[in-house]
Amino acid sequence: MREAGGTAANAKNRRQFLRNAVAAAATAAPWPLPLIAQGAPHVVIIGGGFAGASCARALRKDNAGVGVTLVERQHIYTAPPLCNGILGGLRTLADQQFGYGGIRAAGIRVVNAAATAVNPHARSVTLGSGDKLSYDRLVIAAGIELRFDAIAGYSEAVAEQLPHAWTSDGTQIMLLQRQIEAMEDGGLVAITAPANPARCPPAPYERASMIAYFLKRRKPRSKLVIIDAKDQFTMQALFQEAWNALYPGLIEWAPPSKGGDIASIDAAKKTINTDFDTYNFAVASVIPPQKAAAIAARAGVADRTGWCPVDPITFESLLQKNIHVIGDAALAGAMPKSAFAAAVEGELCASAIVALIAGKTPAGAKLLSNCYSLVGRDYAISDTGVFRPVAGQYVEVAGAGGVSPLDGPPALRAEEARFAHAWFRTATRETFG
Ligand SMILES: Cc1cc2nc3c(=O)[nH]c(=O)nc-3n(C[C@H](O)[C@H](O)[C@H](O)COP(=O)(O)OP(=O)(O)OC[C@H]3O[C@@H](n4cnc5c(N)ncnc54)[C@H](O)[C@@H]3O)c2cc1C
């Protein structure tokens, strides 16, 4: 919180903060100079995905007296939700991509640069250029880091052949789409699914569904296997019901109890080896285990799990003061790692920051997450959860959410498919538009 007066050390920090802020303003895109002149509180947000962009917008809307700088390394954000639809031919890359013009137009200063270091004591963020940004509060909304070293034979270089297509850069999903398009009919597509916690738990199964949708029409002799690190997965009965109805005999699911534990991958031989089987694939999408983005560890907010424990009301890190973590990087109890949740967390975090700056106590709130999965062209299913903070953790409110019904009529599945695309349009318009 900023107060008039204060100690000599505070005054020195304030002068340093202003010097750094002015220096940063001179080297990057303009931001309201009157705010700098007034020494307005400055919030830096690292990561312009659903979480960071929503937080930035909410901060601008809630309190015009707070300076907001959004640091994002990419010029174009490729939204992961529904990107599996590209594999089914139901969506295009252009449908998924968003620039930062809309966010700039909302009065937010966007710096297109990678944040390379955070100094929690000096309250500064270092950019790839070497420039530093000072903050009063920092929000880390940088998403995930893939643990390439977790699977023998897989690496960042191998991902250029066996795409994960799991981040917000569009090249991987297009690589996978081209590989499926080019494979011979009769080949095997393999998807490896990681253990939780991971980004969007239903998405590997949505991916299987969308590839099956493509194979059934274009390469009908081909098969697909999901080599899973889990013995159960979210909305399992709903997915399996849909696969039996839409793609009978096409999709095999291999959990650890049926030999699905990956021992190694050989990209040259195009094999995935488990303890019991060797799968010879034509195309493989390897989705490795994950952790919070690298900058979180560098800021000292990730714990031994690789994720970032936070206070569920303010999203302030439990490990570093004045740093908040939102979106997929955060470990917020039962909150799922979804775009829906990330955007809501961004808004809640913004209002907590405004309250903290004003010296008020932020109020806790219930949180909603709703996630659609495309299974066919006119067939989608969904999972809705309501969460509330209890004893320092988000817990799911029993009976408040739920999944689509089993044995649902085709009209309901088709309606959910329309809702999925409509949700995406609304969410991305509100976040990036
Ligand atoms: C295939 C797939 C399907 C999905 N489907 C759905 C769905 O249907 N519904 C749903 O709600 N969710 C879905 N999700 C999950 C959703 O995409 C994520 O939960 C969401 O993107 C998380 O948002 P985020 O802002 O935390 O992270 P991200 O979206 O990953 O954004 C993080 C941003 O931070 C930037 N960044 C990282 N490090 C730095 C740095 N050091 N400096 C500067 N910038 C940095 C990155 O470039 C990125 O733009 C899906 C995910 C996948 C992979």
Ligand as a Chemical Component Dictionary entry (heavy atoms), coordinates in Angstrom:
data_LIG
# 
_chem_comp.id                   LIG 
_chem_comp.type                 NON-POLYMER 
_chem_comp.pdbx_formal_charge   0 
_chem_comp.three_letter_code    LIG 
# 
loop_
_chem_comp_atom.comp_id 
_chem_comp_atom.atom_id 
_chem_comp_atom.alt_atom_id 
_chem_comp_atom.type_symbol 
_chem_comp_atom.charge 
_chem_comp_atom.model_Cartn_x 
_chem_comp_atom.model_Cartn_y 
_chem_comp_atom.model_Cartn_z 
_chem_comp_atom.pdbx_ordinal 
LIG C1  C1  C 0 -5.556  -28.202 -26.494 1  
LIG C2  C2  C 0 -6.100  -27.354 -25.398 2  
LIG C3  C3  C 0 -7.471  -27.144 -25.300 3  
LIG C4  C4  C 0 -7.982  -26.366 -24.260 4  
LIG N1  N1  N 0 -9.340  -26.169 -24.182 5  
LIG C5  C5  C 0 -9.864  -25.373 -23.223 6  
LIG C6  C6  C 0 -11.261 -25.121 -23.170 7  
LIG O1  O1  O 0 -12.036 -25.611 -23.988 8  
LIG N2  N2  N 0 -11.739 -24.290 -22.200 9  
LIG C7  C7  C 0 -10.904 -23.718 -21.274 10 
LIG O2  O2  O 0 -11.398 -22.967 -20.422 11 
LIG N3  N3  N 0 -9.565  -23.959 -21.289 12 
LIG C8  C8  C 0 -9.024  -24.757 -22.239 13 
LIG N4  N4  N 0 -7.666  -24.993 -22.284 14 
LIG C9  C9  C 0 -6.807  -24.469 -21.196 15 
LIG C10 C10 C 0 -6.407  -23.016 -21.425 16 
LIG O3  O3  O 0 -5.822  -22.834 -22.678 17 
LIG C11 C11 C 0 -5.448  -22.578 -20.341 18 
LIG O4  O4  O 0 -5.975  -22.918 -19.089 19 
LIG C12 C12 C 0 -5.236  -21.064 -20.414 20 
LIG O5  O5  O 0 -4.628  -20.728 -21.631 21 
LIG C13 C13 C 0 -4.394  -20.575 -19.232 22 
LIG O6  O6  O 0 -4.221  -19.200 -19.357 23 
LIG P1  P1  P 0 -2.912  -18.498 -18.775 24 
LIG O7  O7  O 0 -3.110  -17.052 -19.064 25 
LIG O8  O8  O 0 -2.649  -18.952 -17.406 26 
LIG O9  O9  O 0 -1.710  -19.092 -19.657 27 
LIG P2  P2  P 0 -1.402  -18.912 -21.219 28 
LIG O10 O10 O 0 -2.642  -18.900 -22.008 29 
LIG O11 O11 O 0 -0.386  -19.949 -21.557 30 
LIG O12 O12 O 0 -0.725  -17.482 -21.322 31 
LIG C14 C14 C 0 0.556   -17.259 -20.779 32 
LIG C15 C15 C 0 1.233   -16.169 -21.590 33 
LIG O13 O13 O 0 2.434   -15.819 -20.917 34 
LIG C16 C16 C 0 3.442   -15.578 -21.863 35 
LIG N5  N5  N 0 4.739   -15.739 -21.205 36 
LIG C17 C17 C 0 5.231   -16.855 -20.602 37 
LIG N6  N6  N 0 6.436   -16.606 -20.062 38 
LIG C18 C18 C 0 6.710   -15.306 -20.327 39 
LIG C19 C19 C 0 7.819   -14.466 -20.026 40 
LIG N7  N7  N 0 8.888   -14.912 -19.331 41 
LIG N8  N8  N 0 7.800   -13.185 -20.457 42 
LIG C20 C20 C 0 6.728   -12.712 -21.169 43 
LIG N9  N9  N 0 5.655   -13.472 -21.484 44 
LIG C21 C21 C 0 5.650   -14.750 -21.045 45 
LIG C22 C22 C 0 3.169   -16.606 -22.952 46 
LIG O14 O14 O 0 3.746   -16.204 -24.197 47 
LIG C23 C23 C 0 1.634   -16.624 -22.987 48 
LIG O15 O15 O 0 1.107   -15.739 -23.942 49 
LIG C24 C24 C 0 -7.111  -25.773 -23.314 50 
LIG C25 C25 C 0 -5.728  -25.980 -23.421 51 
LIG C26 C26 C 0 -5.232  -26.767 -24.448 52 
LIG C27 C27 C 0 -3.737  -26.977 -24.552 53 
# 
loop_
_chem_comp_bond.comp_id 
_chem_comp_bond.atom_id_1 
_chem_comp_bond.atom_id_2 
_chem_comp_bond.value_order 
_chem_comp_bond.pdbx_ordinal 
LIG C1  C2  SING 1  
LIG C2  C3  SING 2  
LIG C2  C26 DOUB 3  
LIG C3  C4  DOUB 4  
LIG C4  N1  SING 5  
LIG C4  C24 SING 6  
LIG N1  C5  DOUB 7  
LIG C5  C6  SING 8  
LIG C5  C8  SING 9  
LIG C6  O1  DOUB 10 
LIG C6  N2  SING 11 
LIG N2  C7  SING 12 
LIG C7  O2  DOUB 13 
LIG C7  N3  SING 14 
LIG N3  C8  DOUB 15 
LIG C8  N4  SING 16 
LIG N4  C9  SING 17 
LIG N4  C24 SING 18 
LIG C9  C10 SING 19 
LIG C10 O3  SING 20 
LIG C10 C11 SING 21 
LIG C11 O4  SING 22 
LIG C11 C12 SING 23 
LIG C12 O5  SING 24 
LIG C12 C13 SING 25 
LIG C13 O6  SING 26 
LIG O6  P1  SING 27 
LIG P1  O7  DOUB 28 
LIG P1  O8  SING 29 
LIG P1  O9  SING 30 
LIG O9  P2  SING 31 
LIG P2  O10 DOUB 32 
LIG P2  O11 SING 33 
LIG P2  O12 SING 34 
LIG O12 C14 SING 35 
LIG C14 C15 SING 36 
LIG C15 O13 SING 37 
LIG C15 C23 SING 38 
LIG O13 C16 SING 39 
LIG C16 N5  SING 40 
LIG C16 C22 SING 41 
LIG N5  C17 SING 42 
LIG N5  C21 SING 43 
LIG C17 N6  DOUB 44 
LIG N6  C18 SING 45 
LIG C18 C19 SING 46 
LIG C18 C21 DOUB 47 
LIG C19 N7  SING 48 
LIG C19 N8  DOUB 49 
LIG N8  C20 SING 50 
LIG C20 N9  DOUB 51 
LIG N9  C21 SING 52 
LIG C22 O14 SING 53 
LIG C22 C23 SING 54 
LIG C23 O15 SING 55 
LIG C24 C25 DOUB 56 
LIG C25 C26 SING 57 
LIG C26 C27 SING 58 
# 
